[in-house]
Every structure is written in C-alpha cells, then in structure tokens.
C-alpha cells in the first residue's frame, strides 16, 4: 500500500516533467516510513501508544488528498 500511495501522491502533486520520479517516490515513502515508526511512541504515563493517532491522521490526510482509501 505504501508504494501505491507514494506513486499516487507523486502523480497528483507533480506537474509532468517537473519532479524526478524515483527520487520523489522515495521521498514520499520516507514520510510514510516515519509514520510507521511513530505508531509505538508513548507520551506521558499512559501505557497506550499515542503516536499512532498522529501517524494515522497524516496518512489518512495524504490519502484523501489523492483520492485513495486507506484501511487501518
């Protein structure tokens, strides 16, 4: 799913010929990887990880922007 999302983001946000394909896709994949890394982050004394709220929100926002449904 991350590769598809990265390709769609690159496609929708880039005028043809203005953004190098592989580099752009790698950049978007790096952002999605950071989202995945944030999921287990804990804040405060709670045992529940709260990083997933931010990561899910960012991922959903990006997906909505390019018209993709992301199931979590």
N, CA, C and O atoms as a GROMACS GRO file, in nm:
protein
  288
    1UNK      N    1   0.082  -0.119   0.000
    1UNK     CA    2   0.000   0.000   0.000
    1UNK      C    3   0.086   0.125   0.000
    1UNK      O    4   0.052   0.223  -0.066
    2UNK      N    5   0.197   0.126   0.072
    2UNK     CA    6   0.281   0.245   0.078
    2UNK      C    7   0.336   0.283  -0.058
    2UNK      O    8   0.341   0.401  -0.093
    3UNK      N    9   0.378   0.184  -0.136
    3UNK     CA   10   0.431   0.214  -0.270
    3UNK      C   11   0.322   0.273  -0.358
    3UNK      O   12   0.347   0.372  -0.428
    4UNK      N   13   0.203   0.216  -0.357
    4UNK     CA   14   0.092   0.270  -0.436
    4UNK      C   15   0.059   0.412  -0.392
    4UNK      O   16   0.040   0.500  -0.476
    5UNK      N   17   0.051   0.434  -0.262
    5UNK     CA   18   0.021   0.568  -0.211
    5UNK      C   19   0.129   0.667  -0.254
    5UNK      O   20   0.098   0.779  -0.294
    6UNK      N   21   0.254   0.627  -0.245
    6UNK     CA   22   0.364   0.714  -0.286
    6UNK      C   23   0.353   0.751  -0.433
    6UNK      O   24   0.372   0.867  -0.470
    7UNK      N   25   0.323   0.654  -0.517
    7UNK     CA   26   0.310   0.680  -0.660
    7UNK      C   27   0.193   0.774  -0.689
    7UNK      O   28   0.205   0.864  -0.771
    8UNK      N   29   0.081   0.753  -0.622
    8UNK     CA   30  -0.036   0.839  -0.643
    8UNK      C   31  -0.008   0.981  -0.597
    8UNK      O   32  -0.046   1.077  -0.664
    9UNK      N   33   0.058   0.996  -0.483
    9UNK     CA   34   0.092   1.129  -0.434
    9UNK      C   35   0.183   1.200  -0.535
    9UNK      O   36   0.160   1.315  -0.571
   10UNK      N   37   0.285   1.130  -0.580
   10UNK     CA   38   0.377   1.188  -0.677
   10UNK      C   39   0.302   1.230  -0.802
   10UNK      O   40   0.325   1.338  -0.856
   11UNK      N   41   0.214   1.144  -0.850
   11UNK     CA   42   0.139   1.171  -0.972
   11UNK      C   43   0.050   1.294  -0.958
   11UNK      O   44   0.045   1.379  -1.048
   12UNK      N   45  -0.021   1.304  -0.847
   12UNK     CA   46  -0.118   1.413  -0.830
   12UNK      C   47  -0.056   1.546  -0.792
   12UNK      O   48  -0.113   1.651  -0.823
   13UNK      N   49   0.058   1.545  -0.728
   13UNK     CA   50   0.118   1.669  -0.682
   13UNK      C   51   0.227   1.722  -0.774
   13UNK      O   52   0.286   1.826  -0.746
   14UNK      N   53   0.256   1.652  -0.882
   14UNK     CA   54   0.367   1.688  -0.967
   14UNK      C   55   0.322   1.721  -1.108
   14UNK      O   56   0.259   1.638  -1.174
   15UNK      N   57   0.352   1.840  -1.157
   15UNK     CA   58   0.329   1.867  -1.300
   15UNK      C   59   0.420   1.775  -1.382
   15UNK      O   60   0.534   1.752  -1.342
   16UNK      N   61   0.374   1.724  -1.494
   16UNK     CA   62   0.456   1.633  -1.575
   16UNK      C   63   0.593   1.694  -1.606
   16UNK      O   64   0.603   1.809  -1.649
   17UNK      N   65   0.697   1.615  -1.585
   17UNK     CA   66   0.832   1.657  -1.618
   17UNK      C   67   0.900   1.748  -1.518
   17UNK      O   68   1.011   1.793  -1.542
   18UNK      N   69   0.836   1.777  -1.405
   18UNK     CA   70   0.894   1.870  -1.309
   18UNK      C   71   0.949   1.805  -1.183
   18UNK      O   72   1.008   1.874  -1.100
   19UNK      N   73   0.934   1.678  -1.166
   19UNK     CA   74   0.980   1.613  -1.044
   19UNK      C   75   1.040   1.478  -1.082
   19UNK      O   76   0.973   1.399  -1.148
   20UNK      N   77   1.163   1.451  -1.045
   20UNK     CA   78   1.221   1.321  -1.080
   20UNK      C   79   1.144   1.206  -1.015
   20UNK      O   80   1.128   1.203  -0.893
   21UNK      N   81   1.096   1.114  -1.096
   21UNK     CA   82   1.011   1.005  -1.049
   21UNK      C   83   1.065   0.924  -0.933
   21UNK      O   84   1.006   0.928  -0.824
   22UNK      N   85   1.176   0.851  -0.951
   22UNK     CA   86   1.224   0.765  -0.843
   22UNK      C   87   1.258   0.842  -0.716
   22UNK      O   88   1.229   0.794  -0.606
   23UNK      N   89   1.318   0.958  -0.728
   23UNK     CA   90   1.352   1.037  -0.610
   23UNK      C   91   1.229   1.085  -0.536
   23UNK      O   92   1.226   1.086  -0.413
   24UNK      N   93   1.128   1.126  -0.612
   24UNK     CA   94   1.004   1.174  -0.550
   24UNK      C   95   0.933   1.061  -0.477
   24UNK      O   96   0.886   1.079  -0.365
   25UNK      N   97   0.927   0.946  -0.541
   25UNK     CA   98   0.862   0.831  -0.478
   25UNK      C   99   0.937   0.792  -0.351
   25UNK      O  100   0.874   0.762  -0.249
   26UNK      N  101   1.069   0.794  -0.356
   26UNK     CA  102   1.148   0.760  -0.238
   26UNK      C  103   1.122   0.859  -0.125
   26UNK      O  104   1.117   0.820  -0.008
   27UNK      N  105   1.106   0.986  -0.158
   27UNK     CA  106   1.080   1.088  -0.056
   27UNK      C  107   0.946   1.063   0.011
   27UNK      O  108   0.934   1.073   0.133
   28UNK      N  109   0.844   1.032  -0.069
   28UNK     CA  110   0.712   1.006  -0.013
   28UNK      C  111   0.715   0.879   0.072
   28UNK      O  112   0.654   0.875   0.179
   29UNK      N  113   0.784   0.776   0.025
   29UNK     CA  114   0.796   0.653   0.103
   29UNK      C  115   0.867   0.679   0.235
   29UNK      O  116   0.833   0.617   0.336
   30UNK      N  117   0.963   0.769   0.236
   30UNK     CA  118   1.032   0.803   0.360
   30UNK      C  119   0.936   0.865   0.460
   30UNK      O  120   0.943   0.836   0.580
   31UNK      N  121   0.846   0.952   0.413
   31UNK     CA  122   0.746   1.012   0.501
   31UNK      C  123   0.655   0.904   0.558
   31UNK      O  124   0.624   0.904   0.677
   32UNK      N  125   0.610   0.811   0.473
   32UNK     CA  126   0.523   0.704   0.520
   32UNK      C  127   0.595   0.613   0.618
   32UNK      O  128   0.534   0.563   0.713
   33UNK      N  129   0.725   0.590   0.597
   33UNK     CA  130   0.803   0.510   0.692
   33UNK      C  131   0.811   0.578   0.828
   33UNK      O  132   0.804   0.512   0.931
   34UNK      N  133   0.825   0.710   0.828
   34UNK     CA  134   0.827   0.784   0.955
   34UNK      C  135   0.694   0.767   1.027
   34UNK      O  136   0.690   0.751   1.149
   35UNK      N  137   0.584   0.769   0.950
   35UNK     CA  138   0.452   0.745   1.011
   35UNK      C  139   0.450   0.610   1.080
   35UNK      O  140   0.402   0.598   1.193
   36UNK      N  141   0.502   0.508   1.014
   36UNK     CA  142   0.505   0.374   1.073
   36UNK      C  143   0.591   0.372   1.200
   36UNK      O  144   0.554   0.308   1.298
   37UNK      N  145   0.704   0.442   1.198
   37UNK     CA  146   0.792   0.445   1.314
   37UNK      C  147   0.729   0.518   1.432
   37UNK      O  148   0.760   0.490   1.547
   38UNK      N  149   0.640   0.613   1.402
   38UNK     CA  150   0.577   0.691   1.509
   38UNK      C  151   0.467   0.615   1.582
   38UNK      O  152   0.433   0.650   1.695
   39UNK      N  153   0.413   0.513   1.521
   39UNK     CA  154   0.299   0.443   1.580
   39UNK      C  155   0.321   0.399   1.725
   39UNK      O  156   0.230   0.414   1.806
   40UNK      N  157   0.438   0.345   1.762
   40UNK     CA  158   0.454   0.299   1.900
   40UNK      C  159   0.493   0.406   2.002
   40UNK      O  160   0.511   0.375   2.119
   41UNK      N  161   0.507   0.532   1.960
   41UNK     CA  162   0.551   0.637   2.052
   41UNK      C  163   0.449   0.656   2.164
   41UNK      O  164   0.328   0.664   2.141
   42UNK      N  165   0.501   0.663   2.286
   42UNK     CA  166   0.416   0.683   2.405
   42UNK      C  167   0.444   0.822   2.461
   42UNK      O  168   0.558   0.869   2.461
   43UNK      N  169   0.340   0.887   2.510
   43UNK     CA  170   0.354   1.020   2.570
   43UNK      C  171   0.289   1.016   2.707
   43UNK      O  172   0.173   0.976   2.720
   44UNK      N  173   0.362   1.056   2.807
   44UNK     CA  174   0.307   1.059   2.942
   44UNK      C  175   0.306   0.922   3.006
   44UNK      O  176   0.367   0.828   2.956
   45UNK      N  177   0.234   0.911   3.119
   45UNK     CA  178   0.234   0.787   3.196
   45UNK      C  179   0.145   0.677   3.138
   45UNK      O  180   0.145   0.565   3.188
   46UNK      N  181   0.071   0.707   3.034
   46UNK     CA  182  -0.021   0.609   2.976
   46UNK      C  183   0.056   0.493   2.913
   46UNK      O  184   0.165   0.511   2.860
   47UNK      N  185  -0.002   0.375   2.920
   47UNK     CA  186   0.057   0.259   2.855
   47UNK      C  187   0.020   0.252   2.707
   47UNK      O  188   0.076   0.173   2.632
   48UNK      N  189  -0.074   0.335   2.667
   48UNK     CA  190  -0.121   0.331   2.528
   48UNK      C  191  -0.033   0.418   2.439
   48UNK      O  192  -0.010   0.534   2.469
   49UNK      N  193   0.017   0.361   2.327
   49UNK     CA  194   0.094   0.443   2.235
   49UNK      C  195   0.002   0.549   2.172
   49UNK      O  196  -0.109   0.517   2.129
   50UNK      N  197   0.048   0.673   2.167
   50UNK     CA  198  -0.034   0.778   2.108
   50UNK      C  199   0.018   0.822   1.972
   50UNK      O  200  -0.050   0.895   1.900
   51UNK      N  201   0.139   0.779   1.936
   51UNK     CA  202   0.196   0.816   1.807
   51UNK      C  203   0.110   0.771   1.690
   51UNK      O  204   0.110   0.833   1.584
   52UNK      N  205   0.035   0.662   1.711
   52UNK     CA  206  -0.046   0.610   1.601
   52UNK      C  207  -0.157   0.707   1.563
   52UNK      O  208  -0.200   0.708   1.448
   53UNK      N  209  -0.205   0.788   1.658
   53UNK     CA  210  -0.310   0.885   1.624
   53UNK      C  211  -0.258   0.986   1.522
   53UNK      O  212  -0.326   1.015   1.423
   54UNK      N  213  -0.138   1.038   1.546
   54UNK     CA  214  -0.079   1.133   1.453
   54UNK      C  215  -0.046   1.065   1.321
   54UNK      O  216  -0.077   1.117   1.214
   55UNK      N  217   0.018   0.947   1.328
   55UNK     CA  218   0.059   0.876   1.207
   55UNK      C  219  -0.062   0.841   1.122
   55UNK      O  220  -0.061   0.861   1.000
   56UNK      N  221  -0.167   0.789   1.184
   56UNK     CA  222  -0.289   0.755   1.109
   56UNK      C  223  -0.352   0.879   1.048
   56UNK      O  224  -0.396   0.877   0.934
   57UNK      N  225  -0.354   0.988   1.125
   57UNK     CA  226  -0.414   1.111   1.074
   57UNK      C  227  -0.338   1.166   0.954
   57UNK      O  228  -0.400   1.208   0.856
   58UNK      N  229  -0.206   1.164   0.961
   58UNK     CA  230  -0.125   1.212   0.850
   58UNK      C  231  -0.145   1.124   0.727
   58UNK      O  232  -0.164   1.174   0.616
   59UNK      N  233  -0.142   0.994   0.748
   59UNK     CA  234  -0.160   0.900   0.637
   59UNK      C  235  -0.298   0.918   0.574
   59UNK      O  236  -0.309   0.920   0.451
   60UNK      N  237  -0.401   0.930   0.656
   60UNK     CA  238  -0.537   0.948   0.604
   60UNK      C  239  -0.550   1.080   0.528
   60UNK      O  240  -0.617   1.086   0.424
   61UNK      N  241  -0.488   1.186   0.579
   61UNK     CA  242  -0.495   1.316   0.512
   61UNK      C  243  -0.430   1.309   0.375
   61UNK      O  244  -0.485   1.360   0.277
   62UNK      N  245  -0.314   1.248   0.368
   62UNK     CA  246  -0.245   1.233   0.239
   62UNK      C  247  -0.330   1.149   0.144
   62UNK      O  248  -0.346   1.184   0.028
   63UNK      N  249  -0.383   1.039   0.195
   63UNK     CA  250  -0.464   0.950   0.110
   63UNK      C  251  -0.588   1.022   0.057
   63UNK      O  252  -0.620   1.010  -0.061
   64UNK      N  253  -0.657   1.097   0.143
   64UNK     CA  254  -0.775   1.171   0.098
   64UNK      C  255  -0.739   1.274  -0.008
   64UNK      O  256  -0.815   1.297  -0.102
   65UNK      N  257  -0.623   1.336   0.008
   65UNK     CA  258  -0.580   1.439  -0.087
   65UNK      C  259  -0.563   1.384  -0.227
   65UNK      O  260  -0.581   1.455  -0.326
   66UNK      N  261  -0.528   1.256  -0.236
   66UNK     CA  262  -0.508   1.197  -0.369
   66UNK      C  263  -0.618   1.098  -0.405
   66UNK      O  264  -0.609   1.030  -0.507
   67UNK      N  265  -0.722   1.091  -0.324
   67UNK     CA  266  -0.838   1.009  -0.356
   67UNK      C  267  -0.820   0.860  -0.335
   67UNK      O  268  -0.876   0.780  -0.410
   68UNK      N  269  -0.743   0.822  -0.234
   68UNK     CA  270  -0.721   0.681  -0.203
   68UNK      C  271  -0.782   0.650  -0.067
   68UNK      O  272  -0.772   0.731   0.026
   69UNK      N  273  -0.844   0.534  -0.055
   69UNK     CA  274  -0.898   0.488   0.073
   69UNK      C  275  -0.793   0.403   0.142
   69UNK      O  276  -0.744   0.306   0.084
   70UNK      N  277  -0.758   0.437   0.266
   70UNK     CA  278  -0.660   0.361   0.343
   70UNK      C  279  -0.732   0.296   0.459
   70UNK      O  280  -0.793   0.365   0.541
   71UNK      N  281  -0.726   0.165   0.466
   71UNK     CA  282  -0.791   0.092   0.576
   71UNK      C  283  -0.690   0.066   0.686
   71UNK      O  284  -0.580   0.018   0.661
   72UNK      N  285  -0.728   0.098   0.808
   72UNK     CA  286  -0.645   0.069   0.925
   72UNK      C  287  -0.731   0.001   1.027
   72UNK      O  288  -0.684  -0.033   1.136
   0.00000   0.00000   0.00000
